[in-house]
């Protein structure tokens, strides 16, 4: 995945029936218009696992940076 903005309609075509974590989402009137894809998963369970893993990695990085 790269840092390319993708509109919501195209996201639905690229990743049908998948969970998508978007970075820098564009939202208007509580509707997601698009964003940058961080990762996708075919199941909610896998999506949650990915989110938890990324969260732990981010927290570890923050702790290392605070130690500097």
Backbone torsions as a table, in degrees:
resi	resn	phi	psi	omega
1	UNK	NA	148.4	178.9
2	UNK	-123.2	-168.1	-175.8
3	UNK	-96.1	32.5	-178.2
4	UNK	-89.0	130.8	175.2
5	UNK	-68.4	135.2	178.0
6	UNK	-128.6	129.9	177.9
7	UNK	-68.5	152.8	-173.9
8	UNK	-60.7	-41.4	179.5
9	UNK	-60.6	-40.6	178.7
10	UNK	-71.0	-35.5	175.7
11	UNK	-57.8	-42.4	179.9
12	UNK	-63.2	-32.7	177.8
13	UNK	-75.8	-39.6	-179.2
14	UNK	-70.2	-38.9	-173.7
15	UNK	-128.8	63.2	179.7
16	UNK	-65.4	139.0	177.2
17	UNK	58.4	31.9	177.4
18	UNK	-123.0	154.4	173.2
19	UNK	-85.0	135.6	-175.5
20	UNK	-129.1	129.5	171.7
21	UNK	-98.8	118.2	-179.2
22	UNK	-102.8	136.2	171.0
23	UNK	-100.7	151.7	179.7
24	UNK	48.1	51.1	-177.7
25	UNK	-66.8	144.2	172.6
26	UNK	-98.4	123.7	-175.7
27	UNK	-128.7	135.9	177.4
28	UNK	-137.1	124.2	179.9
29	UNK	51.9	46.1	178.0
30	UNK	64.9	19.6	177.3
31	UNK	-116.9	129.5	177.6
32	UNK	-76.7	124.5	-179.5
33	UNK	-97.7	-22.5	-179.6
34	UNK	160.8	-174.8	179.3
35	UNK	170.7	-169.2	179.1
36	UNK	-100.6	125.7	-177.8
37	UNK	-75.6	121.0	174.0
38	UNK	-86.5	-48.2	173.6
39	UNK	-166.0	165.9	178.6
40	UNK	-131.3	161.2	176.4
41	UNK	-149.3	145.3	-179.0
42	UNK	-78.4	-22.1	179.8
43	UNK	-127.0	155.0	177.8
44	UNK	-63.5	-38.2	180.0
45	UNK	-60.3	-46.4	179.2
46	UNK	-65.3	-39.5	178.9
47	UNK	-59.8	-47.8	-179.9
48	UNK	-62.5	-41.5	177.9
49	UNK	-60.3	-44.4	178.3
50	UNK	-62.3	-44.0	179.4
51	UNK	-61.4	-45.5	-179.2
52	UNK	-63.7	-41.3	179.2
53	UNK	-63.7	-47.6	179.4
54	UNK	-62.7	-38.7	179.9
55	UNK	-64.1	-43.9	178.8
56	UNK	-63.2	-43.1	179.2
57	UNK	-62.0	-43.0	179.6
58	UNK	-63.8	-42.8	179.2
59	UNK	-63.9	-39.3	177.8
60	UNK	-64.5	-40.8	178.0
61	UNK	-63.0	-43.7	178.5
62	UNK	-60.9	-41.4	178.6
63	UNK	-63.1	-39.4	177.9
64	UNK	-65.6	-41.1	-180.0
65	UNK	-66.8	-36.2	178.8
66	UNK	-67.5	-28.0	-178.9
67	UNK	-76.1	-15.9	-178.2
68	UNK	-76.0	NA	NA
